[in-house]
Amino acid sequence: LTGTAVNPLLRAAYLAKRGARVTLLVPWLDVSEQRLLFAGNVTFATPHAQEDFILSWLAERAGLSAATLGGRLSIRWYAARYHREKGSVLALGDMTQHFAPDEAGVCVLEEPEHLNWYHHGEHWCQRWSLVIGIIHTNYWSYARSHETGGLMAAALTQQINRWMCGGYCHKSIKLSDALPPLPRAVTMNTHGVRDDFLKIGDACASDPADGPRFSRGMYFIGKMLWAKGHRELLDLLTALADATDGVQPAKPGALTYLQKSKKGDLSAGSGREHVPHVLGAGVCPEVDIYGSGPDRAEITAAAQRLSEKLEVRVHPGIDHAHPEIHDYKIFVNPSRSDVLCTTTAEALAMGKFAIIEDNPSNSFFKKLPNCLTYRSPAEFVTQVQYALSAEPQPLDKAQRYLLSWEAATDRLLDAIVEEVPSQEGPNLGDRAFAAFHQSLFRGRFGDWSRGVLGAGPIAHQYDIVQKSEAAAPAEQVVTASIQMPARTTKRERGRRRSRDRERGAQQDSEAPEARGVANSALAASGASARRRNGQRGPASPEASPPS
């Protein structure tokens, strides 16, 4: 499960735990599109089955049982489709119709820019007393690194997202200052970690102190996308391998203990600060990468090329709290595209060192002693050598609370009441943009607009929405969208005609001998047919079929 799926769920659950009545609106996807997104080939035939899974996950992984929530958390579903090219889930129809008129208190939009790209329903700020947008994703960074976009696409994406947040939210919350400025925005980390991560850290800290608490070295976990930092990781590991050139990693289980001398270097012997030789400074460590995703094959091939210098192993994605992760001592995360990385918080909660780049997205974590930052490959190597030779400090009570969802909920409430300029909400320009934006996607003209603006599978939805009742089940609307005959735009039809012309030109340019062979084959087949019909000799012109 990704952070943008887990964090809204946990936020809703912890608000419900505090006594608030919370409705969580979740996208429903067809089974055929679930297979493209859900790991482990897990699919759900009905929204009810997926809801049961979500509630079981909350109880088992987060310790939030139905009794704890007291029936205050309600899950509803809106129809959605998966856009493969954008890698995004997009809504079909008006999401505001899933709420009753008396549900008009506070609305939290998780990724408001994403939810509003093709929104054409009732205006959020007219429907709710207070609309808060929480920004999860650095779309500016993703667009800037895209092969066909670059800085121009990044600038356009950022301006569109500014309009979306300004036009549809009273206030926006940026998880970190890695995001560009937004209208009426405050910066606050409103995310936490599940209790099971904190319990892993507690268990690790309570282990006997007469030996090392960790038996494995470095790892990275994350979705297999180059944009998630894998390229930067391999570059840093190359610098690390060059710094330890000629030093081979120890075999697993070879525990030659080292101790720090007064000068700070390491020497063999016995001492208070014990670490295995495989984790010692000056030793080229082994690194494990966990994850699944579309760039997995390319990342694995790049890691294999690095294996001549450094042992790098790639594994399928697993939950970060899996027992296989417990024994690692160092989490490395060089990502620059994150707004605030959930896996970094989880690693620190488990009592590990986290080696991360010194940039605005990581500012929150610098409060913790086990967070080691770097600004260059040389500093990265230094931090790795320190982490290999030292032991992480157990979290104290205040640090443990800082990472929890209880603290994250407190920070969310503080951010909601924090005053910002133009506190009254969208100004005249914001409202004018929202009105123009919504007009683009209404009626049959909206189908054309969505098609032109890249909505993909949700482009043509007017007929579906018109034929569906207001309270139609999400699965019914999605099925109707899947079964709708595919429509092509004028541009797509032009491309198809161009391909047909190219094929025709290629056939016309065939070598004469190739056409002769083809004609001979046709003549032979004709002779065979005449023999089957009792005819002899060449076929008469009248009997020959037209070419």
C-alpha positions as CSV (number, residue, x, y, z in Angstrom):
1,L,0.0,0.0,0.0
2,T,1.3,3.4,-0.9
3,G,1.6,6.4,1.4
4,T,-1.1,8.3,-0.5
5,A,-3.5,5.4,0.2
6,V,-2.5,4.6,3.8
7,N,-2.1,8.1,5.3
8,P,-5.7,9.3,4.5
9,L,-7.1,6.1,5.9
10,L,-5.1,6.4,9.1
11,R,-5.9,10.1,9.4
12,A,-9.7,9.4,9.1
13,A,-9.4,6.5,11.6
14,Y,-7.5,8.6,14.3
15,L,-10.0,11.4,13.9
16,A,-12.8,8.9,14.5
17,K,-10.9,7.5,17.5
18,R,-11.0,11.0,19.0
19,G,-14.8,11.1,18.7
20,A,-15.4,12.7,15.4
21,R,-17.8,11.2,12.9
22,V,-15.8,10.7,9.7
23,T,-16.8,9.6,6.2
24,L,-14.0,8.4,4.0
25,L,-14.7,8.5,0.3
26,V,-12.6,5.8,-1.6
27,P,-12.3,5.1,-5.3
28,W,-13.8,1.9,-6.7
29,L,-11.9,0.3,-9.6
30,D,-13.0,-2.5,-11.9
31,V,-11.3,-5.8,-11.2
32,S,-9.4,-5.6,-14.5
33,E,-7.8,-2.3,-13.3
34,Q,-7.3,-3.5,-9.7
35,R,-4.9,-6.1,-11.2
36,L,-2.8,-3.3,-12.6
37,L,-2.4,-1.6,-9.2
38,F,-2.8,-4.0,-6.3
39,A,0.2,-6.0,-5.3
40,G,0.2,-9.8,-4.8
41,N,-2.6,-10.2,-7.4
42,V,-5.2,-9.2,-4.8
43,T,-8.6,-8.2,-6.2
44,F,-12.0,-7.5,-4.8
45,A,-15.3,-8.4,-6.5
46,T,-17.4,-5.9,-4.7
47,P,-16.8,-2.7,-2.7
48,H,-18.1,-4.5,0.4
49,A,-15.3,-7.1,0.1
50,Q,-12.7,-4.3,-0.1
51,E,-14.2,-2.5,2.8
52,D,-13.9,-5.6,4.9
53,F,-10.3,-5.8,3.9
54,I,-9.7,-2.2,4.9
55,L,-11.3,-2.6,8.3
56,S,-9.3,-5.8,9.0
57,W,-6.1,-4.1,8.0
58,L,-6.9,-1.2,10.4
59,A,-7.5,-3.7,13.2
60,E,-4.5,-5.9,12.5
61,R,-1.8,-3.5,11.4
62,A,-2.8,-0.2,13.2
63,G,-4.5,-1.6,16.3
64,L,-7.7,0.3,15.4
65,S,-10.5,-2.2,15.9
66,A,-14.2,-1.6,15.3
67,A,-14.7,-1.2,19.0
68,T,-12.0,1.4,19.2
69,L,-13.5,3.4,16.4
70,G,-17.0,3.1,17.9
71,G,-18.8,3.0,14.6
72,R,-17.8,6.6,13.8
73,L,-15.8,5.7,10.6
74,S,-18.0,5.3,7.5
75,I,-16.5,4.2,4.2
76,R,-18.2,5.1,0.9
77,W,-17.2,4.6,-2.7
78,Y,-17.0,6.7,-5.8
79,A,-16.7,5.4,-9.4
80,A,-13.2,5.8,-10.8
81,R,-10.9,4.6,-13.6
82,Y,-7.2,4.0,-13.8
83,H,-5.3,6.2,-16.3
84,R,-2.2,4.1,-17.3
85,E,-0.3,6.9,-19.0
86,K,-0.7,9.3,-16.0
87,G,-0.4,6.5,-13.4
88,S,-3.4,8.1,-11.7
89,V,-6.9,7.1,-10.4
90,L,-9.5,9.6,-11.8
91,A,-13.1,10.1,-10.8
92,L,-16.2,9.3,-12.9
93,G,-19.0,11.8,-12.3
94,D,-19.5,14.2,-9.3
95,M,-17.9,13.1,-6.1
96,T,-20.0,15.5,-4.0
97,Q,-23.2,13.6,-4.7
98,H,-22.1,10.9,-2.2
99,F,-22.8,13.1,0.8
100,A,-26.1,14.1,2.4
101,P,-27.0,17.8,2.6
102,D,-26.6,17.8,6.4
103,E,-23.0,16.5,6.0
104,A,-21.6,20.0,5.5
105,G,-19.0,20.5,8.2
106,V,-15.3,20.1,7.4
107,C,-14.1,18.5,4.1
108,V,-10.5,17.3,3.8
109,L,-9.3,16.8,0.2
110,E,-6.4,14.5,0.1
111,E,-4.4,15.7,-3.0
112,P,-6.9,18.5,-3.9
113,E,-5.1,19.3,-7.2
114,H,-5.4,15.6,-8.3
115,L,-9.1,15.4,-7.3
116,N,-10.0,18.6,-9.1
117,W,-8.2,18.2,-12.4
118,Y,-11.5,17.1,-14.1
119,H,-14.0,18.0,-11.4
120,H,-17.3,19.2,-12.7
121,G,-19.7,18.8,-9.7
122,E,-20.8,21.1,-7.0
123,H,-18.1,23.5,-5.8
124,W,-16.5,22.1,-2.6
125,C,-16.4,25.5,-0.8
126,Q,-20.1,26.1,-1.5
127,R,-20.9,22.6,-0.3
128,W,-18.8,22.6,3.0
129,S,-18.2,25.2,5.6
130,L,-14.4,24.6,5.6
131,V,-12.4,22.8,2.9
132,I,-8.8,21.8,3.7
133,G,-6.5,20.5,1.0
134,I,-3.5,18.3,2.1
135,I,-0.8,18.2,-0.6
136,H,1.0,14.8,-0.8
137,T,2.8,14.8,-4.1
138,N,5.4,17.0,-5.7
139,Y,4.0,17.0,-9.2
140,W,6.4,19.8,-10.1
141,S,9.3,17.5,-9.5
142,Y,7.8,14.6,-11.4
143,A,7.0,16.9,-14.4
144,R,10.4,18.4,-14.4
145,S,12.1,15.0,-14.6
146,H,9.7,13.7,-17.3
147,E,11.5,13.0,-20.6
148,T,9.0,14.9,-22.8
149,G,8.2,17.8,-20.5
150,G,11.1,19.3,-18.6
151,L,10.9,22.7,-17.1
152,M,8.1,23.9,-19.3
153,A,5.8,21.1,-18.3
154,A,6.8,21.6,-14.6
155,A,5.9,25.3,-14.8
156,L,2.6,24.5,-16.4
157,T,1.8,21.7,-13.9
158,Q,2.6,24.0,-11.0
159,Q,0.4,26.8,-12.3
160,I,-2.5,24.4,-12.8
161,N,-2.1,23.0,-9.3
162,R,-2.0,26.5,-7.8
163,W,-5.3,27.2,-9.5
164,M,-6.8,24.0,-8.3
165,C,-5.8,24.6,-4.7
166,G,-6.7,28.3,-4.7
167,G,-10.0,27.8,-6.5
168,Y,-11.4,24.8,-4.5
169,C,-9.8,25.0,-1.0
170,H,-10.2,27.5,1.9
171,K,-6.7,26.5,3.1
172,S,-4.0,24.1,1.9
173,I,-1.5,22.2,4.1
174,K,1.9,21.4,2.7
175,L,3.6,18.5,4.4
176,S,7.0,20.2,3.8
177,D,8.5,23.2,2.1
178,A,9.7,20.9,-0.7
179,L,6.5,22.1,-2.4
180,P,6.4,25.5,-4.2
181,P,4.2,28.2,-2.7
182,L,0.4,27.7,-2.8
183,P,-2.5,30.1,-2.0
184,R,-3.4,30.3,1.7
185,A,-1.0,27.5,2.6
186,V,0.6,26.5,5.9
187,T,3.5,24.0,6.2
188,M,2.9,21.2,8.7
189,N,3.7,17.4,8.8
190,T,0.3,15.9,9.4
191,H,1.4,12.3,8.9
192,G,2.5,9.8,11.5
193,V,3.5,6.1,11.7
194,R,1.5,3.1,12.7
195,D,1.9,1.8,16.3
196,D,3.4,-1.5,15.1
197,F,6.5,0.4,13.8
198,L,6.9,2.1,17.2
199,K,6.5,-1.3,18.9
200,I,9.3,-2.8,16.7
201,G,11.6,0.1,17.9
202,D,10.6,-0.5,21.5
203,A,11.4,-4.3,21.2
204,C,14.7,-3.5,19.6
205,A,15.7,-1.0,22.4
206,S,14.9,-3.5,25.1
207,D,17.2,-6.2,23.7
208,P,20.3,-7.0,25.9
209,A,23.2,-4.6,25.4
210,D,25.9,-7.2,25.4
211,G,25.9,-7.5,21.6
212,P,24.8,-5.8,18.4
213,R,21.1,-5.1,18.1
214,F,21.2,-5.3,14.3
215,S,22.7,-8.1,12.2
216,R,22.2,-6.7,8.7
217,G,23.5,-3.5,7.0
218,M,21.8,-1.1,4.6
219,Y,18.5,-1.2,2.7
220,F,16.1,0.9,0.7
221,I,12.4,0.3,0.3
222,G,10.1,2.1,-2.1
223,K,8.1,1.8,-5.3
224,M,10.3,0.8,-8.3
225,L,10.3,4.2,-10.1
226,W,13.4,6.1,-11.2
227,A,11.6,9.2,-9.9
228,K,11.6,7.7,-6.4
229,G,15.3,8.1,-6.0
230,H,16.8,4.8,-7.4
231,R,19.1,6.6,-9.8
232,E,20.5,8.8,-7.0
233,L,20.8,5.7,-4.8
234,L,22.9,3.8,-7.3
235,D,25.1,6.9,-7.9
236,L,25.7,7.2,-4.1
237,L,26.5,3.5,-3.8
238,T,29.0,3.9,-6.7
239,A,30.7,6.7,-4.7
240,L,30.7,4.4,-1.6
241,A,32.1,1.5,-3.5
242,D,34.9,3.7,-4.9
243,A,35.7,5.0,-1.4
244,T,36.1,1.4,-0.2
245,D,37.7,0.1,-3.4
246,G,39.4,-3.3,-3.0
247,V,37.7,-4.1,0.3
248,Q,35.4,-7.1,0.0
249,P,32.3,-7.5,2.2
250,A,32.6,-10.2,4.9
251,K,30.6,-13.3,4.5
252,P,27.3,-13.3,6.4
253,G,27.7,-14.5,9.9
254,A,31.4,-13.6,10.2
255,L,31.2,-11.6,13.4
256,T,34.7,-10.0,14.0
257,Y,34.0,-7.4,16.6
258,L,35.5,-3.9,16.5
259,Q,35.9,-1.1,19.0
260,K,36.5,2.6,18.7
261,S,39.9,3.8,19.8
262,K,40.5,7.2,21.4
263,K,41.3,8.6,17.9
264,G,37.9,7.5,16.7
265,D,39.1,4.7,14.3
266,L,38.2,1.1,14.6
267,S,40.4,-1.8,15.6
268,A,39.8,-5.5,16.4
269,G,39.3,-6.3,20.0
270,S,36.7,-6.3,22.6
271,G,34.9,-3.2,23.8
272,R,31.6,-1.7,24.8
273,E,30.6,-0.6,21.2
274,H,30.4,-3.9,19.3
275,V,29.5,-4.2,15.7
276,P,29.9,-7.1,13.3
277,H,32.8,-6.9,10.8
278,V,30.3,-7.0,8.0
279,L,29.0,-3.7,9.4
280,G,32.4,-2.1,10.1
281,A,33.7,1.2,8.8
282,G,36.1,0.7,6.0
283,V,34.3,-2.4,4.9
284,C,32.3,-2.3,1.7
285,P,28.7,-3.1,2.9
286,E,26.1,-5.1,1.2
287,V,22.8,-3.3,0.2
288,D,19.3,-4.6,-0.3
289,I,16.6,-2.9,-2.3
290,Y,13.0,-3.8,-1.9
291,G,10.1,-2.7,-4.1
292,S,7.8,-3.4,-7.0
293,G,6.8,-1.2,-9.9
294,P,7.1,-0.4,-13.6
295,D,10.8,0.4,-13.6
296,R,11.8,-2.7,-11.7
297,A,13.5,-4.5,-14.7
298,E,15.7,-1.4,-15.5
299,I,16.6,-0.8,-11.9
300,T,17.6,-4.4,-11.4
301,A,19.8,-4.3,-14.5
302,A,21.5,-1.2,-13.3
303,A,22.1,-2.7,-9.8
304,Q,23.6,-5.8,-11.5
305,R,26.1,-3.6,-13.4
306,L,27.1,-2.1,-10.0
307,S,27.7,-5.6,-8.5
308,E,31.2,-5.7,-9.8
309,K,32.0,-3.0,-7.2
310,L,29.4,-3.6,-4.5
311,E,26.9,-6.3,-3.6
312,V,23.5,-4.9,-4.4
313,R,20.5,-7.2,-4.2
314,V,17.0,-6.4,-5.5
315,H,13.9,-8.0,-3.8
316,P,10.2,-7.9,-4.4
317,G,8.2,-5.3,-2.4
318,I,7.1,-6.1,1.1
319,D,5.5,-4.3,4.0
320,H,8.0,-2.1,5.8
321,A,7.1,-3.8,9.1
322,H,7.8,-7.3,7.8
323,P,10.2,-9.3,10.1
324,E,12.7,-9.5,7.3
325,I,13.3,-5.7,7.7
326,H,13.8,-5.8,11.5
327,D,17.5,-6.7,11.5
328,Y,18.6,-3.9,9.2
329,K,20.6,-1.2,10.9
330,I,20.6,1.6,8.2
331,F,17.8,2.9,6.0
332,V,19.0,4.9,3.0
333,N,16.6,7.2,1.2
334,P,18.1,9.6,-1.5
335,S,14.7,10.6,-3.0
336,R,14.3,14.2,-4.0
337,S,10.8,14.0,-5.3
338,D,9.0,13.2,-2.0
339,V,7.1,15.9,-0.2
340,L,7.6,14.0,3.1
341,C,8.7,10.3,3.0
342,T,6.6,7.9,5.0
343,T,9.3,5.2,4.9
344,T,11.9,7.5,6.5
345,A,9.5,8.1,9.5
346,E,8.9,4.4,9.7
347,A,12.6,3.5,9.7
348,L,13.3,6.1,12.5
349,A,10.3,4.7,14.5
350,M,11.9,1.2,14.3
351,G,15.1,2.6,15.9
352,K,17.3,2.5,12.8
353,F,19.7,5.1,11.4
354,A,18.1,7.0,8.4
355,I,20.6,8.5,6.0
356,I,18.8,11.1,3.9
357,E,19.7,14.1,1.8
358,D,19.6,17.5,3.5
359,N,16.7,19.1,1.7
360,P,13.4,20.7,2.7
361,S,11.4,17.5,2.4
362,N,13.5,16.0,5.2
363,S,13.5,19.0,7.6
364,F,11.0,17.4,10.0
365,F,13.3,14.4,10.6
366,K,16.3,16.4,11.5
367,K,14.9,16.8,15.0
368,L,15.7,13.1,15.7
369,P,19.2,11.9,16.7
370,N,19.3,8.9,14.4
371,C,18.7,11.0,11.3
372,L,21.9,11.5,9.4
373,T,21.9,14.0,6.6
374,Y,24.3,14.6,3.7
375,R,24.8,17.3,1.0
376,S,27.3,15.5,-1.3
377,P,28.5,12.0,-2.1
378,A,31.5,12.5,0.1
379,E,29.3,13.4,3.1
380,F,27.1,10.3,2.3
381,V,30.2,8.1,2.5
382,T,31.1,9.7,5.8
383,Q,27.6,9.2,7.3
384,V,27.6,5.5,6.1
385,Q,30.9,4.9,7.8
386,Y,29.7,6.5,11.0
387,A,26.4,4.5,11.0
388,L,28.2,1.3,10.4
389,S,30.5,1.8,13.4
390,A,27.9,3.2,15.8
391,E,24.6,2.2,17.4
392,P,21.3,4.1,17.0
393,Q,19.9,5.7,20.1
394,P,16.6,4.3,21.4
395,L,13.8,6.8,21.0
396,D,12.8,8.6,24.2
397,K,9.1,9.3,25.1
398,A,9.0,12.7,23.4
399,Q,10.6,11.5,20.2
400,R,8.3,8.5,20.1
401,Y,5.3,10.7,20.4
402,L,6.6,13.0,17.7
403,L,6.4,10.2,15.1
404,S,3.0,8.9,16.2
405,W,-0.4,9.4,14.6
406,E,-1.7,11.0,17.8
407,A,0.9,13.8,17.4
408,A,0.1,14.0,13.7
409,T,-3.6,14.5,14.5
410,D,-2.7,17.3,16.9
411,R,-0.7,19.0,14.2
412,L,-3.6,18.7,11.8
413,L,-5.9,20.4,14.2
414,D,-3.3,23.1,14.8
415,A,-2.9,23.7,11.1
416,I,-6.6,24.0,10.6
417,V,-6.9,26.8,13.1
418,E,-3.7,28.5,12.2
419,E,-4.4,31.9,10.5
420,V,-3.2,32.5,7.0
421,P,-3.5,35.6,4.7
422,S,-6.9,35.9,3.1
423,Q,-8.4,33.5,5.7
424,E,-11.9,34.0,4.2
425,G,-11.1,31.6,1.4
426,P,-11.0,31.8,-2.4
427,N,-11.0,35.3,-3.7
428,L,-12.8,36.7,-6.7
429,G,-10.1,35.5,-9.1
430,D,-10.1,32.0,-7.5
431,R,-13.9,31.7,-7.8
432,A,-13.8,32.9,-11.4
433,F,-11.3,30.3,-12.3
434,A,-13.3,27.6,-10.6
435,A,-16.4,28.6,-12.4
436,F,-14.6,28.6,-15.8
437,H,-12.9,25.3,-15.0
438,Q,-16.1,23.5,-14.1
439,S,-17.9,24.8,-17.2
440,L,-15.3,23.0,-19.3
441,F,-16.4,19.6,-18.2
442,R,-20.2,19.8,-18.2
443,G,-22.6,18.2,-20.7
444,R,-21.5,16.7,-23.9
445,F,-19.0,19.5,-24.4
446,G,-17.3,18.2,-21.2
447,D,-16.6,14.9,-22.9
448,W,-14.8,16.7,-25.7
449,S,-12.9,18.9,-23.3
450,R,-11.8,15.9,-21.2
451,G,-10.7,14.0,-24.3
452,V,-8.6,17.0,-25.5
453,L,-7.1,17.5,-22.1
454,G,-5.9,13.9,-21.6
455,A,-8.6,12.4,-19.3
456,G,-8.2,9.1,-21.1
457,P,-10.7,6.5,-19.7
458,I,-12.9,9.1,-18.0
459,A,-13.2,11.4,-21.0
460,H,-16.5,10.2,-22.3
461,Q,-18.8,10.0,-19.3
462,Y,-21.8,12.2,-20.1
463,D,-24.1,9.3,-21.3
464,I,-23.0,7.1,-18.3
465,V,-23.8,9.8,-15.7
466,Q,-27.1,10.8,-17.4
467,K,-28.3,7.2,-17.5
468,S,-27.2,6.4,-13.9
469,E,-29.3,7.4,-11.0
470,A,-27.7,9.9,-8.5
471,A,-27.3,7.1,-5.9
472,A,-26.2,4.4,-8.4
473,P,-23.6,2.0,-7.0
474,A,-20.0,2.9,-7.9
475,E,-19.5,-0.6,-9.4
476,Q,-22.4,-0.1,-11.7
477,V,-21.1,3.2,-13.1
478,V,-17.6,1.7,-13.5
479,T,-18.9,-1.3,-15.4
480,A,-20.9,0.9,-17.7
481,S,-17.7,2.9,-18.4
482,I,-15.7,-0.2,-19.1
483,Q,-18.3,-1.5,-21.5
484,M,-18.7,1.8,-23.4
485,P,-17.5,1.4,-27.0
486,A,-14.1,3.1,-27.4
487,R,-14.2,6.5,-29.0
488,T,-11.3,8.0,-30.9
489,T,-10.4,11.7,-31.2
490,K,-9.8,13.5,-34.5
491,R,-6.1,13.3,-33.7
492,E,-6.2,9.6,-33.1
493,R,-8.1,9.0,-36.3
494,G,-5.5,11.1,-38.2
495,R,-2.7,9.0,-36.7
496,R,-4.5,5.8,-37.8
497,R,-4.9,7.1,-41.4
498,S,-1.2,8.0,-41.4
499,R,-0.2,4.5,-40.3
500,D,-2.5,3.0,-43.0
501,R,-0.8,5.2,-45.6
502,E,2.6,4.1,-44.4
503,R,1.7,0.5,-44.7
504,G,0.3,1.0,-48.2
505,A,3.5,2.7,-49.3
506,Q,5.6,-0.1,-47.8
507,Q,3.6,-2.7,-49.7
508,D,4.0,-0.7,-53.0
509,S,7.7,-0.6,-52.5
510,E,8.1,-4.4,-52.2
511,A,10.8,-5.9,-54.5
512,P,9.5,-7.1,-57.9
513,E,10.8,-10.6,-57.1
514,A,8.8,-10.7,-53.9
515,R,5.7,-9.9,-55.9
516,G,6.6,-12.5,-58.4
517,V,6.9,-15.1,-55.7
518,A,3.5,-14.1,-54.4
519,N,1.9,-14.3,-57.8
520,S,3.5,-17.8,-58.4
521,A,2.0,-18.9,-55.1
522,L,-1.5,-17.6,-56.1
523,A,-1.2,-19.3,-59.5
524,A,-0.2,-22.6,-57.9
525,S,-3.2,-22.4,-55.5
526,G,-5.4,-21.7,-58.5
527,A,-4.1,-24.8,-60.4
528,S,-4.7,-26.9,-57.3
529,A,-8.3,-25.7,-57.1
530,R,-8.9,-26.5,-60.8
531,R,-7.5,-30.0,-60.4
532,R,-9.9,-30.5,-57.5
533,N,-12.8,-29.4,-59.8
534,G,-11.7,-31.7,-62.7
535,Q,-10.3,-28.9,-64.9
536,R,-7.0,-29.1,-66.8
537,G,-4.8,-26.6,-68.4
538,P,-4.5,-22.9,-67.6
539,A,-7.5,-21.0,-66.3
540,S,-9.5,-19.0,-68.8
541,P,-9.6,-15.3,-68.3
542,E,-13.3,-15.5,-67.7
543,A,-12.7,-18.0,-64.9
544,S,-10.0,-15.9,-63.2
545,P,-11.2,-14.0,-60.2
546,P,-10.6,-10.2,-60.2
547,S,-7.3,-9.2,-58.5
